[in-house]
């Protein structure tokens, strides 16, 4: 079984705190076999990672800001454009040979797409049922219950915005250590989600910083 963290941000995301090199080093230290760098609406972090030597498999990925909320695309060569309906974006990723994961689907303040488009839950290839940045576990539990009821593949992700927390949400995947095998295993549900919470004080600090950044951006726009 491969240990994977399928939801990681670098400083290529506006709210990311760690460089790509720091992310890769931390992932190796955390014992990950596989990671997906899923920066917001850009694959620059993945491209930088490909230039750095590290004993870890890196899945091409991006977290897309769709009209209804966030969507993780894995196995794509370029990031889908943001702002389009999530069902259209899922189809676009599928046509490009990639797979989709619905991250934090029921989190009201973190762009949970299932709250605005219930059909996205069934349309995505897999569901993130454990996100380590949930302070209150209700949304994780709701995602897990519905994924089980619908027979959807379940994964976990740290959603780390700082390299220290890579691996806090991890997925055990029954696959060979290559991109195609990992993506196929996710689609087939050969996964087991696990993890632990990001400390509340860290989540709160990051959330306040991000809120202030957005407010400051509006004031200067």
N, C-alpha and C positions, 0 to 999 in steps of 0.2 A: 504493500500500500504506500502510495506517495503522499507526503504531507504538503499541502498546498494552501497558500493564502491568495484568494482570487479577487481581492478588493483592496488595493493599496494606492495611495497618492504620494506623489513627490512634489518638489518645489516647482514643477512645471504646472501644477494646479495653483490657482491663486491662493488657496487656503492650505497648501502643503508646506510643511516646515523643514523637510529634510531633502538633501540632494539625492540624485539618482545613485551616486556612488555610496552614500550613507545607507540608502534603502537596501541595496544589494548586499552590503557588508552585514547589515542587521539581519537580513533574511537568512543568510548563511549561518550566522551565529545562533539564530532561533531554530535551526535544524530543518528549515524548509527545503523540500526538493524542487518545488514548483512555486512560482509567483506569477500573478498578473498585475502589471502596472496599469491602473485604470484612472488616469488623470481626467479631469473634467474637460471634455470636448477637445482634447488634443492627444496625439500620440507621440509628442516630442520626448516624453520621458522614456517610453519604450525604445525609441530610436537611439537615444543616448545610451540606454542600458545595453543595447546590442554592440556598442563599441567598447564595453568594459568587460574584461575577463572575470568571470565568476563561476564557481561550480554550482550552478543552479539553472533550471530550465525556466525561461522567461516566455510567457504567453503574451502575444500581442493583444492589447486591450484598450478600452476607453470607456468612461462613464458619460453617456450622452444625455444632455438636457433636452428631453422631448417636451412636447406641449403639455403632457399630463404629469410628467415627473421624470425621475432618473431611470436609466436603463444601461446595464453593462453589456458591451459587445466584446466578444473574444474571438480571436482567429481572423480578424479583418486586417487589410493592408492600409486602410485609411479610415479616419473617423467620420461617421455619418454627420451630416449637418444638423445642428441643434434646432429646436423650435418646431419640428414637424410632429404630427400625431404619432403616438407611441406604436400603434399597430402598424403603421406604414414603415416606421423605422425597424421594427422587428422583421418585417418582410424584406426590407432592404439588406439587413445583415444576413438573413438566410440566403438571399440570392447571391451575396458576395462570398458564400461559403463559410460564414461564421456562425456562432451560436450566441444566444442571449440569456442573461441572468437578470431577474427582477430584484434589485437590491432594496433593502429596508422598505418593503412594499406598503406597509401600513403606518409608517412614521409620518405624522401630520406635518411636522416642522422640518422634515428633511426630504421633501419631494418624493414621498411615497406614491408611486404611480397607481397602485391598485385602489387608492382612495378616490381617484378621479376616473379611472377606466378599469372596471372590474374584469373586462375581457383580457386585459394584459396578463393577468395571472395565469390564465390557461394558454395564452399565445406564446409566452416566453418558454425557452427550453428548460430552464431551471429556476428555482426560487431560493433567494438568500433567506434562510430561516433563522440564522443566527448572525447578528451584527454586533460586534463587541462594543460599539459606542452607544447602545441602548442603555440608558440609566435605569428606566423602568421596563421590566421584561415583557409587558403585555403585548406589544407589537410583534416581538419575536415569537411568542407563544401562538399568537393568532396566525402568523405566517406558517408556522410548523403544522398547526392543526389543519389548515386548509390544504397545504401541500400534501399531507398524508391522505386527506379525504379524496383529493383529485388524482393521487398517484403521480405527483410531480417530483422530479429529481430535486433533492435538497442539498444546499451547500451553505458554507459559512464563510464570512470574511471579516477581517479586522477593521476594514474601512480606516486603516491607519493613516493619519495625517502627520504623524511623527514616527520615525523609524523605530523608536523604542517599543512600539506596540504592534509591530508586525508579528503575526502568529497568534495574537490574542483571539482571533477568529480563524479557524483553520478547517480544511476539508481533507479527509482521508479519501484518496481516489485509487481505485483498483485499475491501474493502467500501466503501460510501459512509459518510460521517461522520454516521450516525444510529444510534440504538440498535437498531432492528429489523434494519437491514442488517448490523450487526456481529454480532448474535446469530445470524442466519441463516448468515453466513459461517463462524462458528465451528462450527456444526452440520454444515455442508457440507465442513468440512476445508480451507477456503481460508485456511490459517494456516501460518506458519513460525516455530518457536520459536528464540530466540537469547538470549544473555546472558553474564554473567561472575559469578564467585563473590563473595558478600559476604566481606570480609576475615575470616580465621579469628579474629583477636583480637576483632573486633566480635561475631561470632556467639557466641564463648565467653563474653564479658562479658554479653551479653543472656541467654544460657541460665542462667548462674549467678545473675543477678538474678532471673529468673523462678522458678528453683528456690527461692531464698530467700523470695520473696514467697509461694509456695505453702506452704512450711514454716511461715512466720510466721502465715499464715492458719489453718493447722490448730492451731497452738499457742494461738491466741486464740479458737478456735471452741468 
